[in-house]
Amino acid sequence: MNDVTSSSEDRNLAMLTHLSGILLGFIVPLVIWLTNKDKPEKAWLNEQAKEALNFQILIAIAYVACTILVVILIGGLLLPVVWLVNLIFCILAGVAVNKGENYRYPFSLRLIK
């Protein structure tokens, strides 16, 4: 499902927003969302930034939970799984939005609406 109203610049920025979660967590999606939330012409980019932000908040919560669970040793096993899930879904999202498609993470907390 292509979104013909998204410009090449918006698609590139959305791709960067999703991919930045691999290394920088929720910082870049938060900045992109805050700078574009009041611009109606950036509605598609805004939606993608919110989607990335919500997913990165979930990943941050998972990292905190894993860190707490390190005490009982299972957290040390779960940390690489959380990292791998983040890596895979950020890449899938980046590829999809670069094509101009809307991307929704299969599981995410929808805290920012």
Buried (B, 14 or more C-beta within 10 A) or exposed (E): EEBEEBEEEBBEBBBBBBBBBBEEBBEBBBBBBEEBBEEEEBBBBBBBBBBBBBBBBBBBEBBEEBEEBEEEEEBEEBBEEBBEBBBEBBEBBBBBBBEBBBBBBEEBEEEBE
